[in-house]
Amino acid sequence: MTRLLFYSAKIYDRKSFDQVLEGRDDIQVDYIDHELEPRTATLAEGYDAVCAFVNADVGSETLEIFAKEGVKVVLMRCAGFNNVDTKKAAELGIVVKRVPSYSPESVAELAMALALAVNRRVYKAYNKVRENDYTLTGLRGTLMHGKTAGIVGTGKIGAAMCRICRGFGMNIIAYDKYENADLKDFVTYVSFDELLAKSDLISLHCPLMDDTYHMINIETIKKMKDGVILINTSRGALIDTDELVEGIRMNKFFGVGLDVYEEEAGNLYVDHSDDIMAHSVTARLLSFPNVMITSHQGFYTVEALQAIAETTLQNLTDAMEGRKTPNDVA
């Protein structure tokens, strides 16, 4: 029997994985609330594999502990793996697998939901009406139809966003080092600078790499149209948060919608409602009336959770049986 230790297990994780595990007696899963970091890595003693999420610390120290404790496989139940020291894992002989795609439409639909919410000030309207204020002050939006959507990254999620924007009657331009031939009948590929200059809506859908780190900074913000809407449902560090704040103060943006942000590591899926957040950049962002932040919930649909569970458990089976697949990252 294969033993799997599941870190940072939420109720919805347990439900989706238990559903997929039903009827299987070859895998034993133990769920714990603790997040994965070096000090909790020792809990994996005696386990064949561990399962972690986007905010886990899977660096060299954690991996060395895993190697000592006999862990052979690290399963990332997400697409991103920038928090994994893949070189160290390979040196130690630890297999690392991920879920490269899990209902890309789920993330793309949230991206458009954020764009619509910040454009039409839905969050502000909701709160006004709850207080019996039916005035329209502060609620004016702009028309999406006929405007230009700039999609940065046209993998599966970016492609889904392109199709959604097409349904809204938008003109679509995109930037990606690897152009998606399936989109070229309605998407025009341009340089990054041209996308910045022409887009009324910019939506980020690219991985976090050395050349995409802080790709949105004060210099690229200055190249954008005045009144642009910026959406990020990909990785927080694609945007330099301090310089985003500077751009907001310059009145560059009509609206900003973020499902991910640089400061999320200490906040992700934690209730801080009774805490005083000292030096919080996130709190500063939330002080602006044209900014909306959600809780890294792009993946959070019934369909996506099931796909994550199915792929993760298949990754475990493949790893234990020595099969290499496209889901391997180390």
C-alpha positions as CSV (number, residue, x, y, z in Angstrom):
1,M,0.0,0.0,0.0
2,T,1.2,3.5,-0.9
3,R,1.1,6.0,2.0
4,L,0.4,9.7,1.1
5,L,0.6,12.6,3.5
6,F,-1.6,15.5,2.4
7,Y,-0.5,18.9,3.7
8,S,-2.7,21.9,4.3
9,A,-5.9,19.9,3.8
10,K,-9.1,21.9,3.6
11,I,-12.6,20.4,3.8
12,Y,-13.1,20.7,0.1
13,D,-9.7,18.9,-0.5
14,R,-10.8,16.0,1.7
15,K,-14.2,15.7,0.0
16,S,-12.9,15.8,-3.6
17,F,-10.0,13.4,-2.9
18,D,-12.1,11.0,-0.8
19,Q,-14.6,10.8,-3.6
20,V,-12.0,9.8,-6.2
21,L,-10.4,7.4,-3.7
22,E,-13.7,5.6,-3.1
23,G,-13.3,1.9,-3.7
24,R,-9.4,2.0,-3.8
25,D,-7.5,0.2,-1.1
26,D,-4.0,0.6,-2.7
27,I,-3.6,4.2,-1.4
28,Q,-3.7,5.4,2.2
29,V,-4.1,9.2,2.6
30,D,-3.6,11.0,5.8
31,Y,-4.8,14.6,5.9
32,I,-3.2,17.3,8.1
33,D,-3.9,21.0,8.5
34,H,-0.3,22.0,8.7
35,E,1.3,23.8,5.7
36,L,4.4,22.2,4.2
37,E,7.6,23.9,5.3
38,P,10.9,22.6,6.7
39,R,9.7,22.4,10.3
40,T,6.7,20.2,9.2
41,A,8.5,18.1,6.7
42,T,9.5,15.6,9.4
43,L,5.9,14.7,9.8
44,A,6.3,12.8,6.5
45,E,8.5,10.1,8.1
46,G,7.3,6.7,6.9
47,Y,5.3,8.1,4.0
48,D,6.0,7.3,0.3
49,A,4.7,10.6,-1.0
50,V,3.4,14.0,0.0
51,C,0.9,16.3,-1.5
52,A,1.3,20.1,-1.4
53,F,-0.2,23.3,-2.8
54,V,0.9,26.6,-4.3
55,N,2.0,28.2,-1.0
56,A,4.1,25.3,0.3
57,D,7.8,25.7,0.9
58,V,9.3,22.9,-1.2
59,G,12.8,24.2,-1.2
60,S,16.1,22.5,-0.7
61,E,15.8,22.2,3.1
62,T,12.4,20.6,2.9
63,L,13.5,18.2,0.2
64,E,16.6,17.1,2.1
65,I,14.4,16.2,5.1
66,F,12.1,14.3,2.8
67,A,15.0,12.3,1.4
68,K,16.1,11.5,4.9
69,E,12.6,10.4,5.9
70,G,12.2,8.2,2.8
71,V,9.7,10.3,0.8
72,K,10.0,9.4,-2.9
73,V,7.3,11.6,-4.5
74,V,6.1,15.2,-4.2
75,L,2.7,15.8,-5.7
76,M,1.8,19.4,-6.4
77,R,-2.0,19.7,-6.6
78,C,-1.6,22.8,-8.8
79,A,-0.1,23.9,-12.1
80,G,2.6,26.2,-10.7
81,F,5.9,24.8,-9.3
82,N,8.0,27.9,-8.8
83,N,8.0,27.1,-5.1
84,V,9.8,23.8,-5.8
85,D,13.6,23.4,-6.0
86,T,13.4,21.0,-8.9
87,K,17.1,20.8,-9.3
88,K,17.5,19.7,-5.7
89,A,14.7,17.2,-6.1
90,A,16.4,15.7,-9.1
91,E,19.7,15.4,-7.2
92,L,18.0,13.6,-4.4
93,G,16.0,11.3,-6.7
94,I,12.6,12.7,-5.5
95,V,10.0,12.7,-8.3
96,V,7.9,15.9,-8.5
97,K,4.7,15.9,-10.5
98,R,2.1,18.6,-11.0
99,V,-1.4,19.2,-12.4
100,P,-0.7,21.3,-15.5
101,S,-4.4,21.7,-16.4
102,Y,-7.5,21.5,-14.3
103,S,-10.6,23.1,-15.9
104,P,-8.8,26.1,-17.4
105,E,-12.3,27.6,-18.0
106,S,-12.7,27.9,-14.2
107,V,-9.8,30.3,-13.9
108,A,-10.7,32.2,-17.1
109,E,-14.3,32.7,-16.0
110,L,-13.1,34.2,-12.7
111,A,-10.8,36.5,-14.6
112,M,-13.7,37.8,-16.6
113,A,-15.8,38.0,-13.4
114,L,-13.2,40.2,-11.9
115,A,-13.0,42.4,-15.1
116,L,-16.8,42.8,-15.0
117,A,-16.9,43.5,-11.3
118,V,-14.3,46.2,-11.3
119,N,-15.7,47.7,-14.5
120,R,-19.2,47.9,-13.3
121,R,-18.3,48.4,-9.6
122,V,-20.5,45.4,-8.6
123,Y,-18.9,45.1,-5.2
124,K,-19.6,48.8,-4.4
125,A,-23.2,48.6,-5.8
126,Y,-23.9,45.5,-3.6
127,N,-22.7,47.3,-0.5
128,K,-24.6,50.5,-1.3
129,V,-27.9,48.7,-1.9
130,R,-27.5,46.7,1.3
131,E,-27.5,50.1,3.1
132,N,-30.6,51.2,1.1
133,D,-28.5,53.6,-1.0
134,Y,-29.8,53.4,-4.5
135,T,-27.9,56.3,-6.0
136,L,-25.5,55.7,-8.9
137,T,-22.6,57.7,-7.6
138,G,-19.3,55.9,-8.2
139,L,-20.9,53.1,-10.2
140,R,-20.3,54.2,-13.8
141,G,-18.6,51.6,-16.0
142,T,-17.4,51.3,-19.5
143,L,-18.6,49.2,-22.5
144,M,-16.6,46.0,-23.0
145,H,-18.1,45.3,-26.4
146,G,-15.9,46.6,-29.2
147,K,-12.9,47.3,-26.9
148,T,-9.5,45.6,-27.1
149,A,-8.6,42.7,-24.8
150,G,-4.9,42.0,-24.4
151,I,-4.2,38.5,-23.2
152,V,-0.7,37.8,-21.9
153,G,-0.1,34.1,-22.2
154,T,-2.2,31.9,-24.4
155,G,-1.9,28.5,-22.9
156,K,-5.0,26.6,-21.9
157,I,-6.3,29.3,-19.5
158,G,-5.3,32.2,-21.7
159,A,-7.0,30.5,-24.6
160,A,-10.2,30.1,-22.6
161,M,-10.0,33.8,-21.7
162,C,-9.6,34.7,-25.4
163,R,-12.8,32.8,-26.2
164,I,-14.7,34.5,-23.4
165,C,-13.6,37.9,-24.6
166,R,-14.7,36.9,-28.1
167,G,-18.1,36.2,-26.8
168,F,-18.3,39.7,-25.4
169,G,-17.6,41.1,-28.9
170,M,-14.1,42.3,-28.0
171,N,-11.1,42.6,-30.3
172,I,-8.4,40.3,-29.1
173,I,-4.7,40.7,-29.2
174,A,-2.2,38.5,-27.4
175,Y,1.4,38.2,-26.4
176,D,3.2,34.8,-26.0
177,K,6.6,33.5,-27.0
178,Y,4.8,30.4,-28.3
179,E,1.8,31.4,-30.4
180,N,-1.3,29.2,-30.2
181,A,-2.3,28.2,-33.7
182,D,-5.8,27.3,-32.6
183,L,-6.6,30.9,-31.8
184,K,-5.3,32.7,-34.9
185,D,-8.6,32.9,-36.6
186,F,-9.7,35.5,-34.1
187,V,-6.6,36.5,-32.1
188,T,-3.8,38.8,-33.4
189,Y,-0.4,38.2,-31.8
190,V,1.6,41.4,-31.1
191,S,4.7,42.4,-29.1
192,F,4.3,43.0,-25.4
193,D,4.8,46.7,-25.8
194,E,2.1,46.9,-28.5
195,L,-0.3,45.0,-26.3
196,L,0.3,47.4,-23.4
197,A,-0.3,50.4,-25.6
198,K,-3.5,49.1,-27.3
199,S,-5.4,47.1,-24.7
200,D,-8.4,48.4,-22.8
201,L,-8.3,45.1,-20.8
202,I,-5.1,43.3,-19.9
203,S,-5.4,39.9,-18.4
204,L,-2.3,37.9,-17.2
205,H,-2.2,34.2,-17.8
206,C,1.5,33.3,-17.9
207,P,3.8,31.3,-15.6
208,L,6.1,32.9,-13.1
209,M,9.6,32.7,-14.5
210,D,12.8,34.8,-14.4
211,D,11.7,36.7,-17.5
212,T,8.1,37.2,-16.3
213,Y,8.9,38.2,-12.7
214,H,7.5,41.8,-12.1
215,M,6.7,42.1,-15.8
216,I,4.1,44.6,-14.7
217,N,6.1,47.4,-13.2
218,I,6.0,51.2,-13.3
219,E,7.7,51.3,-16.7
220,T,5.3,48.9,-18.3
221,I,2.4,50.6,-16.5
222,K,3.4,53.9,-18.1
223,K,3.1,52.2,-21.5
224,M,-0.5,51.3,-20.9
225,K,-3.6,53.2,-22.0
226,D,-5.1,55.6,-19.4
227,G,-8.2,53.9,-18.0
228,V,-7.0,50.3,-18.6
229,I,-8.4,47.4,-16.6
230,L,-5.7,45.0,-15.3
231,I,-6.5,41.5,-14.2
232,N,-4.2,38.9,-12.7
233,T,-5.4,35.3,-12.0
234,S,-2.0,33.7,-12.6
235,R,0.9,34.4,-10.2
236,G,1.2,37.3,-7.8
237,A,4.8,38.1,-8.5
238,L,4.1,38.9,-12.2
239,I,3.2,42.3,-10.8
240,D,5.4,44.6,-8.7
241,T,2.9,45.5,-6.0
242,D,4.5,48.7,-4.8
243,E,4.7,50.0,-8.4
244,L,1.2,48.9,-9.0
245,V,0.1,51.1,-6.1
246,E,2.1,53.9,-7.7
247,G,0.3,53.4,-11.0
248,I,-3.1,53.4,-9.2
249,R,-2.2,56.7,-7.6
250,M,-1.3,58.1,-11.0
251,N,-5.0,57.3,-12.0
252,K,-3.7,54.9,-14.7
253,F,-6.3,52.2,-14.1
254,F,-10.0,52.2,-14.5
255,G,-9.9,49.1,-12.4
256,V,-7.7,46.3,-11.0
257,G,-8.8,42.8,-10.2
258,L,-6.4,40.4,-8.5
259,D,-7.0,36.8,-7.5
260,V,-3.3,36.5,-6.8
261,Y,-0.8,38.9,-5.2
262,E,2.7,39.0,-3.8
263,E,1.7,39.1,-0.2
264,E,-0.6,36.1,-0.3
265,A,1.9,33.6,1.2
266,G,1.0,34.5,4.7
267,N,-2.7,35.2,4.0
268,L,-3.7,32.4,1.7
269,Y,-6.8,30.5,3.1
270,V,-6.3,32.0,6.6
271,D,-8.9,34.0,8.5
272,H,-7.3,37.3,9.5
273,S,-10.5,39.1,10.2
274,D,-9.7,39.8,13.8
275,D,-6.0,40.6,13.2
276,I,-4.3,44.0,12.7
277,M,-2.2,43.6,9.6
278,A,0.9,45.6,10.1
279,H,2.7,46.9,7.0
280,S,0.2,45.2,4.7
281,V,0.5,46.1,1.0
282,T,-2.7,44.2,0.4
283,A,-4.6,46.5,2.9
284,R,-3.2,49.5,1.0
285,L,-4.5,48.0,-2.3
286,L,-7.9,47.5,-0.8
287,S,-8.1,51.1,0.3
288,F,-8.6,52.1,-3.4
289,P,-12.2,52.2,-4.7
290,N,-11.3,50.6,-8.1
291,V,-9.4,47.6,-6.8
292,M,-11.0,44.2,-6.1
293,I,-9.0,41.2,-4.6
294,T,-10.3,37.7,-4.2
295,S,-8.8,34.7,-2.3
296,H,-6.8,32.8,-5.0
297,Q,-10.0,31.0,-5.9
298,G,-9.7,30.7,-9.6
299,F,-9.4,26.9,-9.3
300,Y,-12.3,26.7,-6.8
301,T,-15.1,25.0,-8.8
302,V,-16.6,21.5,-8.4
303,E,-15.2,20.5,-11.8
304,A,-11.7,21.8,-11.1
305,L,-11.4,20.1,-7.7
306,Q,-12.4,16.8,-9.2
307,A,-9.9,17.1,-12.0
308,I,-7.1,18.0,-9.5
309,A,-7.9,15.0,-7.4
310,E,-8.0,12.6,-10.3
311,T,-4.8,13.9,-11.9
312,T,-2.9,14.0,-8.6
313,L,-3.8,10.4,-7.7
314,Q,-2.9,9.2,-11.2
315,N,0.4,11.1,-10.8
316,L,1.0,9.1,-7.7
317,T,0.3,5.8,-9.4
318,D,2.5,6.7,-12.3
319,A,5.4,7.8,-10.0
320,M,5.2,4.7,-7.8
321,E,5.3,2.5,-10.9
322,G,8.2,4.5,-12.4
323,R,6.3,6.0,-15.4
324,K,7.5,9.3,-16.8
325,T,4.7,11.6,-18.0
326,P,4.4,15.2,-19.2
327,N,3.3,16.1,-15.6
328,D,6.8,15.5,-14.3
329,V,8.8,18.6,-13.3
330,A,11.7,16.7,-11.6
